[in-house]
């Protein structure tokens, strides 16, 4: 089956970025969310991003911002996924919510449709168990901002077939991304390392060892990272960081993944980073 129409579940920062990337490369996109407000916010954000890229002369694909948005259908109905050829799921890092989503779409989408889970830490084998097609379930960990990143971390679950991996690698190549394939493990490679780094950086703030600015500056100046760990946390979302650490803590039963109390306090206070307007930095 030729893949021309992509279903994307979740219209947050990641879902919006993935939708923008696919639509910019001439794919039809169905972007779903449970909230009309989230969909409208996504539409506005995508338009602003695309127009800003035009101003910088860094257009994504050959289409204008208006043409890209015309290729995206915004909907609150899962039933609109009944004729898509491929699905990318981006809902919140909550096992019960994901289970409900996969059991719903498993009964809506044709049996040959692949489900790609864009999760930060939840094992792909577990996600596959929520469906009747575990061989067609894999993880594709997109990085933010999606249209500007050149690689994805692709995760093979226990039952994921070679055909599913190859189809997905080819699809990612069509939107300008190299796929780095790893085996299933909570947090995979990127977030198993990154979440530890971010959590330790938060502990340094919590213990008054150094300021937020100085912690990030050490990573940028000494290691030439483009962003420090706390800037990265704000970009990802502190709630996502916390959920991911909790999954790692529960999965490995290892205290090294214990979330910093300051991180929990900030999430409780709604200081989630860029998406809320304030995290470790104001936006």
N, C-alpha and C positions, 0 to 999 in steps of 0.2 A: 504493500500500500504506500502510495506517495503521500508524504506528509505536507499538507498545505494549510491546515487549520489547527491552531494551537489553543487549547483550553488552559487558562491560568486561574487558579483559585487563590484568592487573597489579593486585595488591591493596596496593600501597604507599600512601603518603600521598595522592598524586593520585588513584589508582584508587579508593581508599576514599571520598575526598571526592566524586568524580563519582558513584559508586554511591549514596551518601547523598542527593545532590541529586536524582537521577532517582527513586529509590524514594520520597522525600518528596513528589514530585509525581505519585504514583500509577502510575508505570511499574513493570513487572516488570523485574528485573535479574538477569543471570547474571554473577557476579563470578568470574573465573578467575585462578589463579596456579599456579605449579609446586610451591609449598610449602604443605602443610597448616598449618605453623606461621605462615606469612605470612597465611593466610586467617583463622586464629583470632585473630591479633593485630589484623587489620583489623576483625573482628566486635566485639572488645572496644573498640577505639578508636572505632568508629562509634557504639556504644551510649553510651560516655562522652561523646562530643561532643554527641549528641542530647539526653541528659539534662541536660547543662550548659546547652544552649540553652534548655531548658524552665525551668531555674532562673532564667535571665536574662530569661525571658518573651520570648524571641526565637525561637520555634519555626519550623522550616523546613517550610513546607507545613502541612496540616491534620491530619496523622497523628501518632499518638503514637510515641515511640521504638520500642516493641515492634512496632507495626504497620509501621513503616518496615523494620525488620530482617526481618520475615516476608515482605516482598516481594523479598528478595534471596536468591538461591541461590548458595551458596559451593561451588566445585568446582575440582578440579585437572585436569579433562578438557576439552580443546578441543572434543571431540565434542558437548558440551552446548551449543555455540553454533549447532548446526545449524538451530534454529528461531527465532533472534533476528532482529529487523528492522533493527538498526543496531548497529555495533560501534565502540567507542572503545578504542584501544590505548594503553597506558601503560608498556610495558616499558622497561628501562634504555636509556640513550642509547648504544647500541652497534649499529653498522650490521649486523653479521653476525647478531646475535641478532634484530634486527627483521626481517631478510630471512627467517630461518627461520620466525618467527611468521607473517608475511604469506603465505608460500608454503603454510603449513599451513592457515590459516583460509580461504584462497582456494579450497581444495578442499572445505571443510566447509560454508561459508555459502552460501545461495542466491545466484544471480548478480545479483539486484537489491539486495542489501544493500550499504550504503555503509560504507566504512572510514574512520574519523576518527582521525588520528594525533596524539596529544598529545605532541609532541616539543618539546624546547627549541631545537634548532638544525639537525637533519638535514633537508635539502631534501625537500619533499613530492613533487616530480617523481621523485626517486630512489626514494622509498617506493612510489609508484605503479608503478614498473617491476618491482617484485617480484610484481605481481599480473597477472591477465588482465583486470582491470577498472579501469585507470588513470583512466577518466572518473568513477569512483565513489570515488576516493580524494582526501581533502583533509586539511588540518591544522586542528585546533581546539586552540589553546593555552589551556587552562584555567589560571586563577590560583589560588593557595593562600591561605587555605582556600576550596575550591571553592564550598560552599553559601552563603558570605557575599559572594562577589564578583558584581558585576552585569554584567560584560562578559567576552567572550572575544576573542582574536585569531584570526581565521579565515583560513586560508591557501589560496589557489587554486594548485594545481599546473598544470603546462603543459597536461595533458589533462583537468583537472577540469571537468566540465560545469556549465553554468548551473543545470541542474535539481538537481545535487548540492549546490550552494551554497544554493539556495533552500530545499530540504528541510531542510538543516542549520541554516539561519538560523531557520526556523520551529520546529524541534525545540529549539534553544537558547532561543528565546522562551518556550516552554512551561515551561522550568525557571528563568525569570526573568532571562535573560541577553541583553544586546544583543550583536550580532556586528559586529565591526569587520573588514572584509575587506581583506586585503593580498595582494600578489602574492608568489610563491615566491622566496625567497632564503635562504641559510644564516643561521639566527638570526632571520629575518623582521625585524620592527621592534623588538619588545620586547627580545629577548635579544641582538640585535646591539648594542644600546645598553647594556643592563643588564650583560652579561657584561664589557664593557670597564670599566664603572664599578666593578664588584666587584673585578675583577682589579687595577685601579689602587689601590683601597683596600687590598688585600692587600699590594701592593708598598710602600705607605706604612708598614704595620706591619713588613714585612720590612726596610725601610730605617731603621726607628726614627725616622720623622718625627713620628709621633703614636701615642697609645695607641688600642686598639680602641674603647674607650668614647668618646674625644674625636672620633675620626673619625665615628662614628655620630651623636654629639651635634651636630656641625656641620650635618649634613644634616637632623636633626630640628628643631633650634632656628633655624637660619638659613634653611632652605628649606621648613620645615614639612612635611617628609616624615614619614609615620607610623612608618617604620622606617629605620634607617641601612643602608648597603650591606652591612656585615658581619653585622648581624642578619638581613638578607634572605638572605645566603648561607647562614647556619645554617638558616634556614627551608626553603630550596630543597634543601639538601644539598650539601656541598662536593664530593662525587664527581660530582654532576650538573653543578655549575659547571665542574669540570675537564674532563669529557667534552665539554661544550658549547664551551669554549674550544678544545679540540683539534680539534673539527669545524670551527670557524670558521678556525682557523689553517691547517688542511689545505685548506679550501675556497677561501680567498682568498690563501693563500701570502703573508700579510702579518704582519710581526713585531709589529704592534700587538696581535695576539691571542695572543702568546706567554704561556703560563701562568706565573704567578709561582712561583719555586722553593718558597716557603713553602707555597703552596697544594698543590703536589705532595707535599710532606713531610707535611702534615696528613692528606691522603687516605691516604697510605701507612701512617700511624700509626693510622688508623681514627677520626680526629677529624672526623666527617662532619657535625656540627651536631646539631640537635634529635633526629634519628632515632637517633643513637648515644649521646646523652646529653652530648656535649661537642663543641664546635667552637671558634669564637672566644669563646663564652660557655659556662658549665656549665649543664646542665638537669637 
